[in-house]
Amino acid sequence: MKTQALSVEITRGNSTESIHQVSAIVLDGNASVLAEYGNSNFLVFPRSCIKPLQALFVADANSKLDD
């Protein structure tokens, strides 16, 4: 099911500061597509926005080394 891109609106008080179009894809446990929003083939470079996720994997790996 492919639908129009999602949009996120950033506000400060009653003023809109910015509006961002968002593409997303939802997968099930077998990596089958459940839903698509916008262009799911668009390449992105997440850079520092995924650092918290990377930290979880590092912490998990480190805890296994201590065993």
Secondary structure by P-SEA (a helix, b strand, c coil): ccccbbbbbbbccccccbbbbbbbcccccccccccccccccccccccccaaaaaaaaaaaaaaaaac
